[in-house]
Amino acid sequence: MRSRYAAFVKGDRKYLQRTWHSTTRPRKLTLDDTEWTRLEILDKNQGGLFDKVGVVEFNAHHTGGVLHERSRFVREDGRWVYLDAAG
């Protein structure tokens, strides 16, 4: 989660694409000029060494406000990848 946030901060599209699940990854990723200022992890569920899924709830602060999300991650080919925003 933190590495993907850092990739958004830096505008690293390649890293974001590599860490996105193959079934939900967009073909083309367009990033805007949002200035991200801080990541606040609020909660996590699973995502441990022996888990196959995990959820991270967070606030991503930016100059225009806050993005709140519960992100689902899964293991794909042995590594954690972003699946989608949990409901």
N, CA, C and O atoms as a Tinker XYZ file with bonds, in Angstrom:
   348  protein
     1  N      0.820000   -1.182000    0.000000    73     2
     2  CA     0.000000    0.000000    0.000000    64     1     3
     3  C      0.868000    1.252000    0.000000    63     2     4     5
     4  O      0.661000    2.166000   -0.798000    81     3
     5  N      1.823000    1.280000    0.887000    73     3     6
     6  CA     2.677000    2.468000    0.972000    64     5     7
     7  C      3.495000    2.668000   -0.309000    63     6     8     9
     8  O      3.705000    3.801000   -0.743000    81     7
     9  N      3.945000    1.586000   -0.899000    73     7    10
    10  CA     4.737000    1.729000   -2.124000    64     9    11
    11  C      3.876000    2.239000   -3.277000    63    10    12    13
    12  O      4.362000    2.994000   -4.119000    81    11
    13  N      2.619000    1.842000   -3.326000    73    11    14
    14  CA     1.727000    2.351000   -4.383000    64    13    15
    15  C      1.427000    3.827000   -4.146000    63    14    16    17
    16  O      1.358000    4.603000   -5.099000    81    15
    17  N      1.249000    4.219000   -2.898000    73    15    18
    18  CA     1.046000    5.635000   -2.599000    64    17    19
    19  C      2.268000    6.436000   -3.080000    63    18    20    21
    20  O      2.123000    7.475000   -3.725000    81    19
    21  N      3.451000    5.947000   -2.763000    73    19    22
    22  CA     4.668000    6.635000   -3.198000    64    21    23
    23  C      4.740000    6.724000   -4.719000    63    22    24    25
    24  O      5.206000    7.725000   -5.262000    81    23
    25  N      4.282000    5.685000   -5.403000    73    23    26
    26  CA     4.270000    5.707000   -6.867000    64    25    27
    27  C      3.299000    6.769000   -7.394000    63    26    28    29
    28  O      3.582000    7.430000   -8.393000    81    27
    29  N      2.155000    6.929000   -6.720000    73    27    30
    30  CA     1.234000    8.004000   -7.115000    64    29    31
    31  C      1.882000    9.367000   -6.891000    63    30    32    33
    32  O      1.758000   10.263000   -7.726000    81    31
    33  N      2.563000    9.521000   -5.778000    73    31    34
    34  CA     3.241000   10.788000   -5.473000    64    33    35
    35  C      4.258000   11.117000   -6.564000    63    34    36    37
    36  O      4.346000   12.259000   -7.017000    81    35
    37  N      5.020000   10.114000   -6.977000    73    35    38
    38  CA     6.079000   10.312000   -7.973000    64    37    39
    39  C      5.581000   10.272000   -9.416000    63    38    40    41
    40  O      6.298000   10.666000  -10.336000    81    39
    41  N      4.340000    9.792000   -9.613000    73    39    42
    42  CA     3.822000    9.647000  -10.974000    64    41    43
    43  C      4.413000    8.458000  -11.708000    63    42    44    45
    44  O      4.575000    8.498000  -12.928000    81    43
    45  N      4.739000    7.396000  -10.972000    73    43    46
    46  CA     5.380000    6.211000  -11.535000    64    45    47
    47  C      4.322000    5.241000  -12.091000    63    46    48    49
    48  O      3.926000    4.294000  -11.412000    81    47
    49  N      3.877000    5.481000  -13.312000    73    47    50
    50  CA     2.833000    4.662000  -13.946000    64    49    51
    51  C      3.256000    3.192000  -14.092000    63    50    52    53
    52  O      2.445000    2.289000  -13.882000    81    51
    53  N      4.503000    2.961000  -14.444000    73    51    54
    54  CA     4.969000    1.588000  -14.662000    64    53    55
    55  C      4.851000    0.754000  -13.387000    63    54    56    57
    56  O      4.397000   -0.389000  -13.425000    81    55
    57  N      5.259000    1.330000  -12.267000    73    55    58
    58  CA     5.151000    0.601000  -10.999000    64    57    59
    59  C      3.690000    0.332000  -10.658000    63    58    60    61
    60  O      3.342000   -0.768000  -10.230000    81    59
    61  N      2.838000    1.334000  -10.847000    73    59    62
    62  CA     1.416000    1.157000  -10.548000    64    61    63
    63  C      0.816000    0.050000  -11.417000    63    62    64    65
    64  O      0.035000   -0.761000  -10.920000    81    63
    65  N      1.160000    0.004000  -12.677000    73    63    66
    66  CA     0.662000   -1.049000  -13.569000    64    65    67
    67  C      1.165000   -2.427000  -13.122000    63    66    68    69
    68  O      0.406000   -3.396000  -13.126000    81    67
    69  N      2.442000   -2.512000  -12.738000    73    67    70
    70  CA     3.016000   -3.800000  -12.301000    64    69    71
    71  C      2.375000   -4.310000  -11.020000    63    70    72    73
    72  O      2.308000   -5.519000  -10.801000    81    71
    73  N      1.903000   -3.403000  -10.174000    73    71    74
    74  CA     1.351000   -3.812000   -8.875000    64    73    75
    75  C     -0.175000   -3.808000   -8.870000    63    74    76    77
    76  O     -0.794000   -3.757000   -7.807000    81    75
    77  N     -0.777000   -3.863000  -10.049000    73    75    78
    78  CA    -2.236000   -3.895000  -10.203000    64    77    79
    79  C     -2.610000   -5.283000  -10.694000    63    78    80    81
    80  O     -1.956000   -5.810000  -11.593000    81    79
    81  N     -3.633000   -5.879000  -10.132000    73    79    82
    82  CA    -4.061000   -7.224000  -10.515000    64    81    83
    83  C     -4.390000   -7.275000  -12.003000    63    82    84    85
    84  O     -4.979000   -6.341000  -12.547000    81    83
    85  N     -4.014000   -8.353000  -12.647000    73    83    86
    86  CA    -4.173000   -8.477000  -14.099000    64    85    87
    87  C     -5.625000   -8.374000  -14.554000    63    86    88    89
    88  O     -5.874000   -7.971000  -15.690000    81    87
    89  N     -6.582000   -8.722000  -13.713000    73    87    90
    90  CA    -7.995000   -8.680000  -14.125000    64    89    91
    91  C     -8.644000   -7.312000  -13.951000    63    90    92    93
    92  O     -9.709000   -7.065000  -14.517000    81    91
    93  N     -8.029000   -6.424000  -13.186000    73    91    94
    94  CA    -8.625000   -5.099000  -12.950000    64    93    95
    95  C     -7.719000   -3.955000  -13.402000    63    94    96    97
    96  O     -8.111000   -2.791000  -13.318000    81    95
    97  N     -6.544000   -4.261000  -13.868000    73    95    98
    98  CA    -5.569000   -3.251000  -14.295000    64    97    99
    99  C     -6.080000   -2.523000  -15.544000    63    98   100   101
   100  O     -6.467000   -3.167000  -16.519000    81    99
   101  N     -6.083000   -1.205000  -15.518000    73    99   102
   102  CA    -6.497000   -0.473000  -16.717000    64   101   103
   103  C     -5.446000   -0.613000  -17.820000    63   102   104   105
   104  O     -4.252000   -0.728000  -17.545000    81   103
   105  N     -5.905000   -0.602000  -19.059000    73   103   106
   106  CA    -4.963000   -0.692000  -20.190000    64   105   107
   107  C     -4.039000    0.512000  -20.219000    63   106   108   109
   108  O     -2.834000    0.392000  -20.442000    81   107
   109  N     -4.633000    1.679000  -19.988000    73   107   110
   110  CA    -3.853000    2.916000  -19.987000    64   109   111
   111  C     -4.141000    3.635000  -18.681000    63   110   112   113
   112  O     -5.301000    3.807000  -18.306000    81   111
   113  N     -3.121000    4.042000  -18.007000    73   111   114
   114  CA    -3.264000    4.731000  -16.725000    64   113   115
   115  C     -2.888000    6.194000  -16.900000    63   114   116   117
   116  O     -1.756000    6.526000  -17.254000    81   115
   117  N     -3.852000    7.054000  -16.648000    73   115   118
   118  CA    -3.619000    8.485000  -16.738000    64   117   119
   119  C     -3.616000    9.061000  -15.333000    63   118   120   121
   120  O     -4.577000    8.892000  -14.583000    81   119
   121  N     -2.545000    9.736000  -14.984000    73   119   122
   122  CA    -2.444000   10.365000  -13.673000    64   121   123
   123  C     -2.647000   11.864000  -13.827000    63   122   124   125
   124  O     -2.166000   12.474000  -14.782000    81   123
   125  N     -3.358000   12.443000  -12.882000    73   123   126
   126  CA    -3.541000   13.889000  -12.928000    64   125   127
   127  C     -2.422000   14.573000  -12.144000    63   126   128   129
   128  O     -1.459000   13.924000  -11.736000    81   127
   129  N     -2.549000   15.857000  -11.938000    73   127   130
   130  CA    -1.486000   16.597000  -11.254000    64   129   131
   131  C     -1.776000   16.800000   -9.766000    63   130   132   133
   132  O     -1.343000   17.785000   -9.168000    81   131
   133  N     -2.517000   15.852000   -9.175000    73   131   134
   134  CA    -2.823000   15.922000   -7.746000    64   133   135
   135  C     -1.526000   15.948000   -6.939000    63   134   136   137
   136  O     -0.609000   15.166000   -7.192000    81   135
   137  N     -1.462000   16.848000   -5.976000    73   135   138
   138  CA    -0.294000   16.916000   -5.095000    64   137   139
   139  C     -0.620000   16.180000   -3.794000    63   138   140   141
   140  O     -1.283000   16.719000   -2.907000    81   139
   141  N     -0.143000   14.947000   -3.700000    73   139   142
   142  CA    -0.380000   14.113000   -2.524000    64   141   143
   143  C      0.535000   14.566000   -1.398000    63   142   144   145
   144  O      1.718000   14.830000   -1.614000    81   143
   145  N     -0.026000   14.656000   -0.183000    73   143   146
   146  CA     0.747000   15.208000    0.925000    64   145   147
   147  C      0.982000   14.237000    2.074000    63   146   148   149
   148  O      1.957000   14.379000    2.813000    81   147
   149  N      0.101000   13.253000    2.234000    73   147   150
   150  CA     0.271000   12.351000    3.388000    64   149   151
   151  C     -0.614000   11.127000    3.230000    63   150   152   153
   152  O     -1.728000   11.219000    2.714000    81   151
   153  N     -0.114000    9.982000    3.675000    73   151   154
   154  CA    -0.882000    8.742000    3.712000    64   153   155
   155  C     -1.128000    8.372000    5.166000    63   154   156   157
   156  O     -0.202000    8.346000    5.976000    81   155
   157  N     -2.370000    8.090000    5.484000    73   155   158
   158  CA    -2.764000    7.703000    6.845000    64   157   159
   159  C     -3.459000    6.341000    6.774000    63   158   160   161
   160  O     -4.561000    6.230000    6.238000    81   159
   161  N     -2.813000    5.312000    7.312000    73   159   162
   162  CA    -3.409000    3.972000    7.350000    64   161   163
   163  C     -4.357000    3.921000    8.541000    63   162   164   165
   164  O     -3.946000    4.167000    9.675000    81   163
   165  N     -5.624000    3.605000    8.290000    73   163   166
   166  CA    -6.633000    3.583000    9.343000    64   165   167
   167  C     -6.873000    2.188000    9.897000    63   166   168   169
   168  O     -7.113000    2.023000   11.094000    81   167
   169  N     -6.809000    1.175000    9.024000    73   167   170
   170  CA    -7.106000   -0.186000    9.459000    64   169   171
   171  C     -6.564000   -1.151000    8.413000    63   170   172   173
   172  O     -6.373000   -0.787000    7.253000    81   171
   173  N     -6.322000   -2.370000    8.834000    73   171   174
   174  CA    -5.962000   -3.423000    7.898000    64   173   175
   175  C     -6.562000   -4.729000    8.382000    63   174   176   177
   176  O     -6.750000   -4.942000    9.580000    81   175
   177  N     -6.856000   -5.591000    7.437000    73   175   178
   178  CA    -7.446000   -6.879000    7.749000    64   177   179
   179  C     -6.742000   -7.919000    6.885000    63   178   180   181
   180  O     -6.716000   -7.801000    5.660000    81   179
   181  N     -6.189000   -8.905000    7.506000    73   179   182
   182  CA    -5.408000   -9.951000    6.856000    64   181   183
   183  C     -4.178000   -9.338000    6.186000    63   182   184   185
   184  O     -3.680000   -8.307000    6.638000    81   183
   185  N     -3.690000   -9.951000    5.128000    73   183   186
   186  CA    -2.516000   -9.436000    4.449000    64   185   187
   187  C     -1.206000   -9.872000    5.069000    63   186   188   189
   188  O     -0.154000   -9.300000    4.784000    81   187
   189  N     -1.269000  -10.886000    5.917000    73   187   190
   190  CA    -0.058000  -11.374000    6.564000    64   189   191
   191  C      0.726000  -12.332000    5.681000    63   190   192   193
   192  O      0.370000  -12.573000    4.528000    81   191
   193  N      1.767000  -12.856000    6.228000    73   191   194
   194  CA     2.700000  -13.723000    5.515000    64   193   195
   195  C      2.008000  -14.917000    4.846000    63   194   196   197
   196  O      2.375000  -15.291000    3.732000    81   195
   197  N      1.022000  -15.512000    5.501000    73   195   198
   198  CA     0.383000  -16.714000    4.967000    64   197   199
   199  C     -0.998000  -16.446000    4.373000    63   198   200   201
   200  O     -1.678000  -17.386000    3.963000    81   199
   201  N     -1.424000  -15.191000    4.318000    73   199   202
   202  CA    -2.721000  -14.841000    3.749000    64   201   203
   203  C     -2.635000  -14.713000    2.236000    63   202   204   205
   204  O     -1.570000  -14.473000    1.667000    81   203
   205  N     -3.791000  -14.881000    1.604000    73   203   206
   206  CA    -3.873000  -14.711000    0.152000    64   205   207
   207  C     -4.584000  -13.416000   -0.217000    63   206   208   209
   208  O     -4.517000  -12.964000   -1.360000    81   207
   209  N     -5.266000  -12.822000    0.760000    73   207   210
   210  CA    -5.985000  -11.570000    0.542000    64   209   211
   211  C     -5.706000  -10.627000    1.703000    63   210   212   213
   212  O     -5.268000  -11.050000    2.773000    81   211
   213  N     -5.964000   -9.359000    1.477000    73   211   214
   214  CA    -5.812000   -8.363000    2.528000    64   213   215
   215  C     -6.566000   -7.098000    2.148000    63   214   216   217
   216  O     -6.758000   -6.804000    0.969000    81   215
   217  N     -6.987000   -6.359000    3.159000    73   215   218
   218  CA    -7.697000   -5.097000    2.943000    64   217   219
   219  C     -7.002000   -4.017000    3.769000    63   218   220   221
   220  O     -6.668000   -4.229000    4.934000    81   219
   221  N     -6.793000   -2.865000    3.153000    73   219   222
   222  CA    -6.195000   -1.722000    3.837000    64   221   223
   223  C     -7.143000   -0.538000    3.690000    63   222   224   225
   224  O     -7.513000   -0.158000    2.579000    81   223
   225  N     -7.529000    0.037000    4.823000    73   223   226
   226  CA    -8.345000    1.245000    4.803000    64   225   227
   227  C     -7.419000    2.425000    5.073000    63   226   228   229
   228  O     -6.595000    2.385000    5.986000    81   227
   229  N     -7.563000    3.471000    4.273000    73   227   230
   230  CA    -6.631000    4.590000    4.392000    64   229   231
   231  C     -7.277000    5.906000    3.987000    63   230   232   233
   232  O     -8.319000    5.944000    3.333000    81   231
   233  N     -6.624000    6.974000    4.396000    73   231   234
   234  CA    -6.889000    8.321000    3.904000    64   233   235
   235  C     -5.627000    8.781000    3.199000    63   234   236   237
   236  O     -4.543000    8.770000    3.784000    81   235
   237  N     -5.765000    9.186000    1.945000    73   235   238
   238  CA    -4.655000    9.759000    1.199000    64   237   239
   239  C     -4.936000   11.253000    1.080000    63   238   240   241
   240  O     -5.833000   11.675000    0.350000    81   239
   241  N     -4.169000   12.030000    1.798000    73   239   242
   242  CA    -4.379000   13.477000    1.842000    64   241   243
   243  C     -3.715000   14.131000    0.637000    63   242   244   245
   244  O     -2.634000   13.730000    0.206000    81   243
   245  N     -4.387000   15.146000    0.105000    73   243   246
   246  CA    -3.824000   15.929000   -0.991000    64   245   247
   247  C     -4.238000   17.371000   -0.797000    63   246   248   249
   248  O     -5.048000   17.679000    0.076000    81   247
   249  N     -3.681000   18.256000   -1.611000    73   247   250
   250  CA    -3.918000   19.685000   -1.411000    64   249   251
   251  C     -5.391000   20.059000   -1.556000    63   250   252   253
   252  O     -5.811000   21.095000   -1.042000    81   251
   253  N     -6.176000   19.242000   -2.241000    73   251   254
   254  CA    -7.598000   19.538000   -2.420000    64   253   255
   255  C     -8.519000   18.822000   -1.454000    63   254   256   257
   256  O     -9.734000   19.014000   -1.518000    81   255
   257  N     -7.982000   17.999000   -0.559000    73   255   258
   258  CA    -8.832000   17.271000    0.375000    64   257   259
   259  C     -8.259000   15.926000    0.754000    63   258   260   261
   260  O     -7.053000   15.776000    0.951000    81   259
   261  N     -9.157000   14.935000    0.854000    73   259   262
   262  CA    -8.758000   13.604000    1.303000    64   261   263
   263  C     -9.472000   12.550000    0.463000    63   262   264   265
   264  O    -10.674000   12.650000    0.217000    81   263
   265  N     -8.727000   11.545000    0.029000    73   263   266
   266  CA    -9.305000   10.370000   -0.623000    64   265   267
   267  C     -9.374000    9.271000    0.425000    63   266   268   269
   268  O     -8.351000    8.878000    0.986000    81   267
   269  N    -10.577000    8.773000    0.690000    73   267   270
   270  CA   -10.759000    7.674000    1.642000    64   269   271
   271  C    -11.073000    6.419000    0.840000    63   270   272   273
   272  O    -11.911000    6.448000   -0.062000    81   271
   273  N    -10.396000    5.309000    1.168000    73   271   274
   274  CA   -10.645000    4.064000    0.432000    64   273   275
   275  C    -10.318000    2.860000    1.294000    63   274   276   277
   276  O     -9.477000    2.921000    2.191000    81   275
   277  N    -11.001000    1.770000    1.002000    73   275   278
   278  CA   -10.667000    0.447000    1.523000    64   277   279
   279  C    -10.209000   -0.354000    0.317000    63   278   280   281
   280  O    -11.028000   -0.758000   -0.508000    81   279
   281  N     -8.923000   -0.584000    0.211000    73   279   282
   282  CA    -8.347000   -1.274000   -0.945000    64   281   283
   283  C     -8.188000   -2.754000   -0.662000    63   282   284   285
   284  O     -7.751000   -3.157000    0.416000    81   283
   285  N     -8.556000   -3.568000   -1.667000    73   283   286
   286  CA    -8.354000   -5.007000   -1.561000    64   285   287
   287  C     -7.100000   -5.389000   -2.334000    63   286   288   289
   288  O     -6.891000   -4.956000   -3.467000    81   287
   289  N     -6.273000   -6.207000   -1.697000    73   287   290
   290  CA    -5.054000   -6.718000   -2.304000    64   289   291
   291  C     -5.114000   -8.241000   -2.295000    63   290   292   293
   292  O     -5.703000   -8.841000   -1.395000    81   291
   293  N     -4.508000   -8.858000   -3.294000    73   291   294
   294  CA    -4.419000  -10.316000   -3.369000    64   293   295
   295  C     -3.005000  -10.681000   -3.810000    63   294   296   297
   296  O     -2.269000   -9.858000   -4.355000    81   295
   297  N     -2.649000  -11.930000   -3.561000    73   295   298
   298  CA    -1.356000  -12.416000   -4.045000    64   297   299
   299  C     -1.545000  -12.913000   -5.485000    63   298   300   301
   300  O     -2.452000  -13.692000   -5.779000    81   299
   301  N     -0.680000  -12.449000   -6.349000    73   299   302
   302  CA    -0.670000  -12.892000   -7.735000    64   301   303
   303  C      0.772000  -13.239000   -8.065000    63   302   304   305
   304  O      1.661000  -12.392000   -7.971000    81   303
   305  N      0.998000  -14.483000   -8.449000    73   303   306
   306  CA     2.362000  -14.955000   -8.727000    64   305   307
   307  C      3.290000  -14.698000   -7.536000    63   306   308   309
   308  O      4.458000  -14.353000   -7.716000    81   307
   309  N      2.766000  -14.868000   -6.328000    73   307   310
   310  CA     3.571000  -14.770000   -5.120000    64   309   311
   311  C      3.809000  -13.366000   -4.582000    63   310   312   313
   312  O      4.511000  -13.201000   -3.585000    81   311
   313  N      3.237000  -12.352000   -5.225000    73   311   314
   314  CA     3.438000  -10.984000   -4.720000    64   313   315
   315  C      2.101000  -10.278000   -4.551000    63   314   316   317
   316  O      1.114000  -10.614000   -5.206000    81   315
   317  N      2.088000   -9.299000   -3.662000    73   315   318
   318  CA     0.865000   -8.551000   -3.399000    64   317   319
   319  C      0.593000   -7.568000   -4.526000    63   318   320   321
   320  O      1.481000   -6.837000   -4.965000    81   319
   321  N     -0.664000   -7.568000   -4.988000    73   319   322
   322  CA    -1.090000   -6.624000   -6.012000    64   321   323
   323  C     -2.445000   -6.041000   -5.622000    63   322   324   325
   324  O     -3.238000   -6.685000   -4.934000    81   323
   325  N     -2.697000   -4.813000   -6.071000    73   323   326
   326  CA    -3.963000   -4.118000   -5.819000    64   325   327
   327  C     -5.039000   -4.750000   -6.680000    63   326   328   329
   328  O     -4.854000   -4.903000   -7.888000    81   327
   329  N     -6.178000   -5.125000   -6.070000    73   327   330
   330  CA    -7.302000   -5.677000   -6.804000    64   329   331
   331  C     -8.324000   -4.598000   -7.120000    63   330   332   333
   332  O     -8.621000   -4.327000   -8.284000    81   331
   333  N     -8.866000   -3.978000   -6.052000    73   331   334
   334  CA    -9.885000   -2.950000   -6.270000    64   333   335
   335  C    -10.219000   -2.268000   -4.946000    63   334   336   337
   336  O     -9.677000   -2.600000   -3.892000    81   335
   337  N    -11.125000   -1.311000   -5.040000    73   335   338
   338  CA   -11.629000   -0.626000   -3.839000    64   337   339
   339  C    -12.763000   -1.474000   -3.277000    63   338   340   341
   340  O    -13.751000   -1.728000   -3.966000    81   339
   341  N    -12.626000   -1.911000   -2.029000    73   339   342
   342  CA   -13.650000   -2.730000   -1.379000    64   341   343
   343  C    -14.878000   -1.886000   -1.084000    63   342   344   345
   344  O    -14.778000   -0.679000   -0.860000    81   343
   345  N    -16.011000   -2.518000   -1.086000    73   343   346
   346  CA   -17.276000   -1.817000   -0.863000    64   345   347
   347  C    -17.525000   -1.326000    0.501000    63   346   348
   348  O    -18.568000   -0.727000    0.761000    81   347
